[in-house]
């Protein structure tokens, strides 16, 4: 998952375009009851850096082995109008 200092949260429809791939939909089918889930918020890993590969440092090697695999995440969280179940969609850079 993304690092806390780079995660930004967007409430409601404001976050639908905060994605690393195509825009998130306003609503999705509930995985629990089949009802309609509406967007609650989007958590988006962002940075002032120009490239995804610059979001985190790679400090790998034989000593500490801390590699970051050049990926960033975006998660849209939805709530069902019928059962209040929570569903999510995620994508990565």
DSSP file (Angstrom, degrees, kcal/mol; ACC not computed):
  #  RESIDUE AA STRUCTURE BP1 BP2  ACC     N-H-->O    O-->H-N    N-H-->O    O-->H-N    TCO  KAPPA ALPHA  PHI   PSI    X-CA   Y-CA   Z-CA
    1    1 A X              0   0    0      0, 0.0     3,-0.1     0, 0.0     0, 0.0   0.000 360.0 360.0 360.0 162.4    0.0    0.0    0.0
    2    2 A X        -     0   0    0      1,-0.1     2,-0.3     2,-0.1    70,-0.1  -0.139 360.0 -94.4 -67.0 162.7    1.1    3.6   -0.4
    3    3 A X    >>  -     0   0    0      1,-0.1     3,-1.6     3,-0.0     4,-0.6  -0.592  30.6-125.1 -79.7 141.1    3.0    5.6    2.1
    4    4 A X  G >4 S+     0   0    0      1,-0.3     3,-1.1    -2,-0.3    -1,-0.1   0.847 106.8  58.2 -55.8 -40.4    0.9    7.7    4.4
    5    5 A X  G 34 S+     0   0    0      1,-0.3    -1,-0.3    40,-0.0    -3,-0.0   0.703 110.1  44.6 -68.3 -17.1    2.7   11.0    3.6
    6    6 A X  G <4 S+     0   0    0     -3,-1.6    40,-3.3    41,-0.0     2,-0.4   0.480  89.7 103.6-102.5  -4.1    1.8   10.6   -0.1
    7    7 A X  E <<  -A   45   0A   0     -3,-1.1     2,-0.4    -4,-0.6    38,-0.2  -0.646  47.0-175.0 -85.2 132.2   -1.9    9.6    0.3
    8    8 A X  E     -A   44   0A   0     36,-2.3    36,-3.1    -2,-0.4     2,-0.4  -0.967  13.4-143.9-124.6 143.4   -4.5   12.2   -0.3
    9    9 A X  E     -A   43   0A   0     -2,-0.4     2,-0.5    34,-0.2    34,-0.2  -0.907  10.4-168.7-113.3 134.3   -8.3   11.7    0.2
   10   10 A X  E     -A   42   0A   0     32,-2.7    32,-2.3    -2,-0.4     2,-0.2  -0.984  17.9-136.8-123.3 121.9  -11.0   13.1   -2.0
   11   11 A X  E >   -A   41   0A   0     -2,-0.5     3,-1.2    30,-0.2    30,-0.3  -0.536  57.6 -29.6 -82.3 141.7  -14.6   13.0   -0.9
   12   12 A X  G >  S-     0   0    0     28,-3.1     3,-1.6     1,-0.2     4,-0.2  -0.130 123.2 -12.2  58.3-145.9  -17.4   12.0   -3.2
   13   13 A X  G >  S+     0   0    0      1,-0.3     3,-1.4     2,-0.2     4,-0.3   0.631 117.7  82.6 -66.6 -15.1  -17.3   12.8   -7.0
   14   14 A X  G <  S+     0   0    0     -3,-1.2     3,-0.4     1,-0.3    -1,-0.3   0.773  92.8  49.1 -60.6 -24.8  -14.2   15.0   -6.5
   15   15 A X  G X  S+     0   0    0     -3,-1.6     3,-1.8    -5,-0.2    -1,-0.3   0.478  77.8  98.9 -95.1  -1.7  -12.0   11.9   -6.5
   16   16 A X  T <  S+     0   0    0     -3,-1.4     8,-2.5     1,-0.3    -1,-0.2   0.770  89.0  43.6 -60.8 -26.4  -13.3   10.1   -9.6
   17   17 A X  T 3  S+     0   0    0     -3,-0.4     2,-1.8    -4,-0.3    -1,-0.3   0.455  86.4  98.8 -96.0  -2.0  -10.5   11.4  -11.8
   18   18 A X    <   +     0   0    0     -3,-1.8     2,-0.3    -8,-0.0    -1,-0.1  -0.585  62.1 114.0 -86.0  78.2   -7.8   10.7   -9.2
   19   19 A X        -     0   0    0     -2,-1.8     4,-0.1     2,-0.2    73,-0.1  -0.956  69.9-134.6-146.1 156.4   -6.7    7.5  -10.7
   20   20 A X  S    S+     0   0    0     -2,-0.3     2,-0.1     2,-0.1     3,-0.1   0.484  98.1  22.3 -92.0  -4.9   -3.7    6.0  -12.4
   21   21 A X  S    S-     0   0    0      1,-0.4    -2,-0.2    70,-0.0     3,-0.1  -0.204 119.8 -19.1-130.9-137.7   -5.8    4.4  -15.1
   22   22 A X  S    S-     0   0    0      1,-0.1    -1,-0.4    -2,-0.1    -2,-0.1  -0.368  85.1 -80.6 -74.7 159.3   -9.3    5.3  -16.4
   23   23 A X        -     0   0    0      1,-0.1    -6,-0.2    -3,-0.1     2,-0.2  -0.165  47.5-110.0 -56.5 147.9  -11.7    7.4  -14.2
   24   24 A X        -     0   0    0     -8,-2.5    -1,-0.1    -9,-0.2     2,-0.1  -0.531  36.2-111.1 -74.3 147.4  -13.6    5.6  -11.5
   25   25 A X        -     0   0    0     -2,-0.2    -1,-0.1     1,-0.1     3,-0.1  -0.426  16.2-123.4 -76.0 156.9  -17.3    5.3  -12.0
   26   26 A X  S    S+     0   0    0      1,-0.2    13,-2.0    -2,-0.1     2,-0.3   0.817  94.1  11.7 -66.5 -31.6  -19.9    7.2   -9.9
   27   27 A X  E     -B   38   0A   0     11,-0.2     2,-0.3    51,-0.1    11,-0.2  -0.980  64.6-169.8-146.4 156.7  -21.5    4.0   -8.8
   28   28 A X  E     -B   37   0A   0      9,-1.9     9,-3.2    -2,-0.3     2,-0.3  -0.905  38.1 -87.1-138.8 167.0  -20.9    0.2   -9.0
   29   29 A X  E     -B   36   0A   0     -2,-0.3     7,-0.2     7,-0.2     2,-0.2  -0.603  48.8-110.1 -77.4 135.3  -22.9   -2.9   -8.3
   30   30 A X     >  -     0   0    0      5,-3.2     4,-1.0    -2,-0.3    -1,-0.1  -0.466  16.6-150.0 -67.0 130.5  -22.7   -4.1   -4.7
   31   31 A X  T  4 S+     0   0    0     -2,-0.2    -1,-0.2     1,-0.1    -2,-0.0   0.660  94.0  47.4 -74.1 -15.4  -20.7   -7.3   -4.3
   32   32 A X  T  4 S+     0   0    0      3,-0.0    -1,-0.1     1,-0.0    -2,-0.0   0.914 133.1   2.5 -92.4 -51.9  -22.9   -8.3   -1.3
   33   33 A X  T  4 S-     0   0    0      2,-0.0    -2,-0.1    52,-0.0     3,-0.1   0.499  91.2-114.0-118.8  -7.9  -26.5   -7.7   -2.4
   34   34 A X  S  < S+     0   0    0     -4,-1.0    -3,-0.1     1,-0.2     3,-0.1   0.464  72.8 131.4  86.0   0.6  -26.4   -6.6   -6.0
   35   35 A X        -     0   0    0     -6,-0.1    -5,-3.2     1,-0.1     2,-0.5   0.055  67.1 -75.3 -73.1-170.9  -27.7   -3.1   -5.1
   36   36 A X  E     -B   29   0A   0     -7,-0.2    45,-2.9    -3,-0.1     2,-0.5  -0.799  40.7-159.5 -95.0 124.9  -26.3    0.2   -6.2
   37   37 A X  E     -BC  28  80A   0     -9,-3.2    -9,-1.9    -2,-0.5     2,-0.3  -0.897   7.5-155.1-103.6 130.4  -23.1    1.5   -4.5
   38   38 A X  E     -BC  27  79A   0     41,-2.6    41,-2.4    -2,-0.5   -11,-0.2  -0.780  29.7 -92.7-104.6 150.8  -22.3    5.2   -4.6
   39   39 A X  E     + C   0  78A   0    -13,-2.0    39,-0.3    -2,-0.3   -26,-0.1  -0.325  39.6 172.5 -61.7 134.9  -18.9    6.7   -4.3
   40   40 A X  E     -     0   0A   0     37,-3.1   -28,-3.1     1,-0.4     2,-0.3   0.761  61.8 -31.1-103.8 -54.0  -17.8    7.8   -0.8
   41   41 A X  E     -AC  11  77A   0     36,-1.4    36,-3.1   -30,-0.3     2,-0.4  -0.987  45.7-132.9-160.8 164.8  -14.2    8.7   -1.3
   42   42 A X  E     -AC  10  76A   0    -32,-2.3   -32,-2.7    -2,-0.3     2,-0.5  -0.996  11.4-155.1-125.2 131.4  -11.0    8.1   -3.2
   43   43 A X  E     -AC   9  75A   0     32,-2.8    32,-2.8    -2,-0.4     2,-0.4  -0.941  20.8-174.0-104.1 123.6   -7.6    7.6   -1.6
   44   44 A X  E     -AC   8  74A   0    -36,-3.1   -36,-2.3    -2,-0.5     2,-0.7  -0.972  24.7-136.8-127.6 124.7   -4.8    8.5   -4.1
   45   45 A X  E     +A    7   0A   0     28,-2.6     2,-0.3    -2,-0.4   -38,-0.2  -0.726  44.1 160.8 -81.2 115.3   -1.1    8.2   -3.7
   46   46 A X        +     0   0    0    -40,-3.3     2,-0.3    -2,-0.7    27,-0.0  -0.796  18.2 177.1-133.3 168.8    0.3   11.4   -5.1
   47   47 A X        -     0   0    0     -2,-0.3     8,-0.1     2,-0.2   -41,-0.0  -0.977  43.7-112.6-164.6 164.5    3.4   13.5   -5.0
   48   48 A X  S    S+     0   0    0     -2,-0.3     7,-0.0     7,-0.1    -1,-0.0   0.544  83.7 112.5 -79.4  -8.2    5.0   16.6   -6.3
   49   49 A X        -     0   0    0      1,-0.1    -2,-0.2     2,-0.1     6,-0.1  -0.319  69.4-136.8 -66.7 148.6    7.5   14.3   -8.1
   50   50 A X  S    S+     0   0    0      1,-0.1     2,-0.4     4,-0.1    -1,-0.1   0.843  83.9  42.3 -75.9 -34.3    7.2   14.3  -11.9
   51   51 A X  S >  S-     0   0    0      1,-0.1     3,-1.8     0, 0.0     4,-0.2  -0.891  74.7-130.0-120.7 145.9    7.6   10.5  -12.3
   52   52 A X  G >  S+     0   0    0     -2,-0.4     3,-1.9     1,-0.3     4,-0.4   0.862 108.3  63.5 -55.9 -37.8    6.1    7.5  -10.4
   53   53 A X  G 3  S+     0   0    0      1,-0.3    -1,-0.3    17,-0.1     3,-0.2   0.652  99.8  54.9 -65.8 -12.8    9.6    6.0  -10.1
   54   54 A X  G <  S+     0   0    0     -3,-1.8    -1,-0.3     1,-0.2    -2,-0.2   0.397  79.2  92.8 -99.0   2.3   10.6    9.1   -8.0
   55   55 A X  S <  S+     0   0    0     -3,-1.9     2,-0.3    -4,-0.2    -1,-0.2   0.869  97.0  18.9 -63.0 -36.8    7.8    8.8   -5.4
   56   56 A X  S    S-     0   0    0     -4,-0.4     2,-0.2    -3,-0.2    12,-0.1  -0.940  84.0-110.1-134.5 153.9   10.0    6.7   -3.0
   57   57 A X        -     0   0    0     -2,-0.3     2,-0.7    10,-0.1    -3,-0.1  -0.568  20.3-136.7 -82.2 146.7   13.7    6.1   -2.6
   58   58 A X        +     0   0    0     -2,-0.2     9,-0.2     9,-0.1    -1,-0.0  -0.927  29.0 167.5 -99.6 115.2   15.3    2.8   -3.5
   59   59 A X  B     +E   66   0B   0      7,-1.8     7,-0.8    -2,-0.7     5,-0.3  -0.172  29.6 141.8-117.4  37.6   17.8    1.9   -0.7
   60   60 A X        +     0   0    0      5,-0.2     2,-0.2     6,-0.1     3,-0.2   0.095   8.8 105.1 -72.9-174.6   18.3   -1.7   -1.8
   61   61 A X  S  > S-     0   0    0      1,-0.1     4,-1.1     2,-0.1    -2,-0.1  -0.714  83.3 -58.1 128.2-179.3   21.4   -3.8   -1.8
   62   62 A X  T  4 S+     0   0    0     -2,-0.2    -1,-0.1     1,-0.2    -2,-0.0   0.794 124.9  57.3 -68.1 -28.4   22.8   -6.5    0.2
   63   63 A X  T  4 S-     0   0    0     -3,-0.2    -1,-0.2     1,-0.1    -2,-0.1   0.962 130.7  -3.2 -71.6 -51.9   22.8   -4.6    3.5
   64   64 A X  T  4 S-     0   0    0     -5,-0.3    -2,-0.2    -4,-0.0    -4,-0.1   0.656  73.2-150.2-120.2 -20.7   19.2   -3.6    3.9
   65   65 A X     <  +     0   0    0     -4,-1.1     2,-1.2     1,-0.2    -5,-0.2   0.777  36.7 155.2  58.8  30.9   17.4   -4.9    0.8
   66   66 A X  B     +E   59   0B   0     -7,-0.8    -7,-1.8     2,-0.0     2,-0.4  -0.714  13.0 166.5 -95.4  89.2   14.7   -2.2    0.8
   67   67 A X        -     0   0    0     -2,-1.2     2,-0.5    -9,-0.2    -9,-0.1  -0.798  26.3-152.2-101.0 144.8   13.5   -1.9   -2.7
   68   68 A X        -     0   0    0     -2,-0.4     2,-0.3   -12,-0.1    -8,-0.1  -0.980  14.2-141.4-114.5 127.9   10.4   -0.1   -3.8
   69   69 A X        -     0   0    0     -2,-0.5   -16,-0.1     1,-0.1   -11,-0.0   0.001  39.0-107.4 -88.0  31.7    8.9   -1.5   -7.0
   70   70 A X  S    S+     0   0    0     -2,-0.3     2,-0.3     1,-0.2   -17,-0.1   0.914  74.0 127.7  49.8  61.8    7.9    1.8   -8.6
   71   71 A X        -     0   0    0    -19,-0.2     2,-0.3   -18,-0.1    -1,-0.2  -0.987  37.4-165.9-143.0 151.3    4.1    1.6   -8.2
   72   72 A X        -     0   0    0     -2,-0.3    21,-2.3   -70,-0.1     2,-0.3  -0.955  15.0-139.0-136.3 154.8    1.5    3.8   -6.7
   73   73 A X  E     - D   0  92A   0     -2,-0.3   -28,-2.6    19,-0.2     2,-0.4  -0.831  13.6-170.1-122.3 152.8   -2.1    3.1   -5.8
   74   74 A X  E     -CD  44  91A   0     17,-2.3    17,-2.3    -2,-0.3     2,-0.4  -0.989  11.7-169.9-137.2 131.4   -5.5    4.7   -6.0
   75   75 A X  E     -CD  43  90A   0    -32,-2.8   -32,-2.8    -2,-0.4     2,-0.5  -0.984   8.5-160.5-129.2 125.0   -8.6    3.2   -4.2
   76   76 A X  E     -CD  42  89A   0     13,-3.1    13,-2.3    -2,-0.4     2,-0.5  -0.903  12.6-157.6-102.3 129.1  -12.2    4.2   -4.7
   77   77 A X  E     -CD  41  88A   0    -36,-3.1   -37,-3.1    -2,-0.5   -36,-1.4  -0.922  10.6-172.2-113.8 131.5  -14.5    3.2   -1.8
   78   78 A X  E     -CD  39  87A   0      9,-3.4     9,-2.0    -2,-0.5     2,-0.4  -0.846  13.2-148.1-122.2 153.0  -18.3    2.9   -2.3
   79   79 A X  E     -CD  38  86A   0    -41,-2.4   -41,-2.6    -2,-0.3     2,-0.3  -0.978  23.8-120.0-122.5 138.5  -21.3    2.3    0.0
   80   80 A X  E  >  -C   37   0A   0      5,-2.5     4,-0.9    -2,-0.4   -43,-0.3  -0.556   7.7-146.6 -78.1 135.6  -24.4    0.4   -1.0
   81   81 A X  T  4 S+     0   0    0    -45,-2.9    -1,-0.1    -2,-0.3   -44,-0.1   0.749  96.8  38.7 -69.0 -24.9  -27.8    2.3   -0.9
   82   82 A X  T  4 S+     0   0    0    -46,-0.3    -1,-0.1     3,-0.1   -45,-0.1   0.921 133.1  12.8 -94.6 -53.9  -29.6   -0.9    0.1
   83   83 A X  T  4 S-     0   0    0      2,-0.1    -2,-0.1     0, 0.0     3,-0.1   0.458  89.5-124.7-107.5  -1.8  -27.5   -2.9    2.6
   84   84 A X     <  +     0   0    0     -4,-0.9    -3,-0.1     1,-0.2   -47,-0.0   0.628  55.8 157.3  62.4  16.2  -24.8   -0.3    3.5
   85   85 A X        -     0   0    0     -6,-0.1    -5,-2.5     1,-0.1     2,-0.5  -0.333  38.9-126.5 -65.1 153.4  -22.1   -2.8    2.4
   86   86 A X  E     +D   79   0A   0     -7,-0.2     2,-0.3    -3,-0.1    -7,-0.2  -0.894  28.8 177.1-109.1 132.6  -18.8   -1.3    1.4
   87   87 A X  E     -D   78   0A   0     -9,-2.0    -9,-3.4    -2,-0.5     2,-0.3  -0.899   7.6-162.6-127.3 158.3  -17.1   -2.1   -1.9
   88   88 A X  E     -D   77   0A   0     -2,-0.3     2,-0.4   -11,-0.2   -11,-0.2  -0.990  12.7-157.5-143.8 151.3  -13.9   -0.8   -3.4
   89   89 A X  E     -D   76   0A   0    -13,-2.3   -13,-3.1    -2,-0.3     2,-0.3  -0.972  19.3-173.9-121.4 142.3  -12.1   -0.5   -6.7
   90   90 A X  E     +D   75   0A   0     -2,-0.4     2,-0.3   -15,-0.2   -15,-0.2  -0.973   8.1 176.3-135.5 150.6   -8.3   -0.1   -6.9
   91   91 A X  E     -D   74   0A   0    -17,-2.3   -17,-2.3    -2,-0.3     2,-0.3  -0.970  14.4-143.7-146.5 165.2   -5.7    0.5   -9.6
   92   92 A X  E      D   73   0A   0     -2,-0.3   -19,-0.2   -19,-0.2   -21,-0.0  -0.894 360.0 360.0-130.6 157.5   -2.0    1.0   -9.7
   93   93 A X              0   0    0    -21,-2.3   -20,-0.1    -2,-0.3   -41,-0.1   0.479 360.0 360.0 -70.4 360.0    0.4    3.1  -11.8
